[in-house]
Amino acid sequence: MKALLPLFPFSNIKRGSIVGLIVAIVIYVVIAAVLGVVLSLVAGMPIINWVAGIISTLIWIYEVVGIVLAILKFIK
């Protein structure tokens, strides 16, 4: 888990800190929402549509892993 934390900077919260956990989750959700809007605007172009879909999926995976790491760090 220590090897993954540098890749997910918002997941590095203190154990038992509910405020830190909520802030980390809100940051990940806001980033996902903003990038979702940007990618939906760009996705109107045919060739960029499938690239935007791949990027969107990769960002979703990154966000989910970041939230899971934040929760694990909170519990641990």
N, C-alpha and C positions, 0 to 999 in steps of 0.2 A: 504494500500500500504506500510505503514511503517513496517508492520509485514513481508512482503515478501522481503524487501531490504536486510536484513542480509543473506538470502539464495542466493541472486544474487549480489555478491560484485562488479562486473563490471558495474552494472546498476546504481550505486550511482554517478551520474554526477551532475554538477551544472546546474541550470536553464539557458537556452539560450546559453550554451557552445557547439558550433558546433564541436569543436575539441574533446571535451570529448565524445560527441555522436558518432563521427566517430571512435574514439579509442575503445570505448566499443563494437561497432558493429564489427569492425575488429577483436578484441580479440575473440568474440563469433564465428565468421566465421572461424578463424584459428584453434580454439579448435575443432570445428566441422570437419574441414578438416583432421586434424591430427588423431582424433579418428575414422573418417571414414576409413582412410587408415589402421590403426591398426586393426579395426574390420573386414575389408575386407580380410586382411591377415589371420586372425584367423578363419574366416567363412568357410574355406575350409573343416573343420572337421564336420562330419554330426551332432553330438550331440551339438556341440558348435554353429552350424549355427543358430538354432532357438534362442539360448540364446543371440547370437550377434545381431540378429534382434530385440529382445526385448530391449536390452541395447541401440541399435542405435535409436530406437523409443523414448525411455525415454530421451536420450541426445538431440534429436531433439526438443522435447517438452520443455526441460529446456532452450535450446538456444533461441527458439522463445519467450518464456515468458520473458527471460532476455532482448532480444532486444525490446520487447514491453514495458517493464518497463523502459528501458533507454529512449525510445522515449517519454513516458508519463512524465518522470522526466524532460526531455528537454523542453517539452511544458509547464508543470506546473509552 
